[in-house]
Every structure is written in structure tokens, then in C-alpha cells.
């Protein structure tokens, strides 16, 4: 099941200014070198339960 969640489409995913830890998750409050959903899976053995699809910007 791991790898099915694309953090780039999640509203909690962000890119940090920290070159050592370039990816962040606002839902769980951590920064990492790997995609956050992979870290969650490695830690818990479960897919990320906080994933929420980003809202499309209707102004475009």
C-alpha cells in the first residue's frame, strides 16, 4: 500500500527552506529528507491517515 499517497497533492505538505530537510508535513509537524507519507508508513506500518486533497484554486 505504501507509495499510493502523493504528498504533493496534500494540503499539509510543504517545501521547507532547510536544504537538509526539504519536505514538511503540517499535520504531523515534522520535516524530513524523504516524502512525508513514506516516513509515516515506515514509522507506523500504515498509510498516512492525515492526507487531504488540496483544493483547486478557482481563480485560475
Secondary structure, 3 states (H helix, E strand, C coil): CCCCCCHHHECCEEECCCCCCCEEECCCCEEECCCHHHHHHHHHCCCCCCCCECCCCCCC
